[in-house]
Amino acid sequence: MISTLRKRNNPTLQKKATRSDDNKLVKSVLYKTLLQFIIIGCFWTVGFFTESSEVVKILFLIVNSQQGTFIFLIHCVLNYEVRLQYKSFLNRFCFSSKAKN
């Protein structure tokens, strides 16, 4: 798994890393995989029970319509590097407009 991740075109993954960095990388990938499995796979099991109740149909509709939002949260909001970039962008965007006024 480590060798496959290192072959990707991502400078963060290709840097020289210690064994503990490799362990963190594997844990991060497994965590994201588990969360994505829950979001995409497990919510669809609710679909099997939609015939029983209108409430279950509405719940299924709401949860499945938000799958993209949940995937965004997993891959962007939970990613440290992406959070840093968002902070940097928002600081430049917010403070640069105040400085011009």
N, C-alpha and C positions, 0 to 999 in steps of 0.2 A: 504494500500500500504506500509506503514511504517513497519508494523508487518511482512509482507512477505519479504521485503528487509532485515530486521534484522535477519531472519531465515537462510539466505544464509551463506555459509561457507566463509565469508570474514571478517577478523578481523576489518577492517575499518568500516564496516557496523554494527558490533556487539558491538562496544564500546559504553559506556554511552554517550548519546548525549542530548543536550538541544533541546528545541522546534525550535529554529532558525536553528540548524543543520539539524533537520528533514525537515524543509522547504527548505533548500538548497539541500538536497538529493532529495526531490520530484521534485524540479525545474530542477535539473540536469538530472534526469531520464526522465522527460517529454520533456526536450530539446533534449536529444539524441533520444528519440522515434520519435519526430517530424522530426528531420533531417533524420533519417533512413527511415521514411515514404516517405519523399520527394525523397530520393535517390532511393529507391526500387520501390515505387508505382507510383510516378508522372512521372518519366522518361518513364515508360512503356506506359503512355498515348500517348507519341509521336509515339509509335509503331502503333497505330491505323491510323496514318496519313502518314505512309510510302509509301502507294500506290500513293500518289499525286506527289511526287518529289524525285529525286535522292539525293538531298541535305538533305532532311529529313531522308532518309535511312542511309546516311553516319553519320549524327548527332546522330541518334539512335544507330548505331553501336559503335561509339566512346564513347558515354556517358555510355551505358550499359557495355562496356568492362572495364570501369573504376569504376564500382560499388564497387568492393573489395577495391580499393584504397580509395574511399570516406568513406567506413565503417571503414577502418583502421584509417583514419584521425579523424573520430568522436570518436572512442573508445580508441585510443591510444594517438594521438597528442593533443587532447583537454582534456585529463585526466591529471590532475596535478601530481598525484603520478607516472604515467608512464613517464611523462616528466622528473621528478626528477631522476628516475632510468636510463633513457637514458643519462642524463647529467652526472650522476655518472659513468656510464659505459664508455662513451666517454672520460671523463677526465682521468679515469684509463688507458684506452687503449692508448690514445694519449700521455699522459705525461709519462707513464711507459716506452714506447718505446723510448722516447727522453732521459730519464734518463739512460737507458742502454747503449746508444751510447756514 
